[in-house]
Amino acid sequence: MSKRTGIMENKTAQRIANPRLLPLKDAAQWLGLTLWAMRERIWAGQIPVVQFPGGRKQYVDIQDLEAFIQKNKRTIN
């Protein structure tokens, strides 16, 4: 009979060092926006989201964030 230790072996979560998809909260932080400001840009169609079939959570592709930045760059004279 094995004894339960409460420790999960070989099931430790590992963070991906450089993920391509970010949850909305992390994407907002990446752009320096609040979560609500991020959602407003998504609802306005300025930033697309990725949502997996059957899932509720939405993600933002870093490449779309880069494109958003490039599109909104301005010079001030």
C-alpha positions, 0 to 999 in steps of 0.5 A: 500500500502506497502512502499519500504524500500530497506531493504531485510528482512529475506534474510541476507547471513550467512557464514558457520562457517566450510564449506567443499567446498571452492572456488578456491581462498579460497582453494589456500589461505588455502594452502598458494598458489597463485590462479594460482599455485592452478589452475596449481595443479588442471590442473596437476591432483594433486587436484580434483575439485567439479563442480555442474551440469550446474554451472561454479564455481569450489570448492575444498573439504577440505578433498582433501586439507588435502590428498594433504598435507599428500601426499606431506609431506617430512622430511629434514635430 
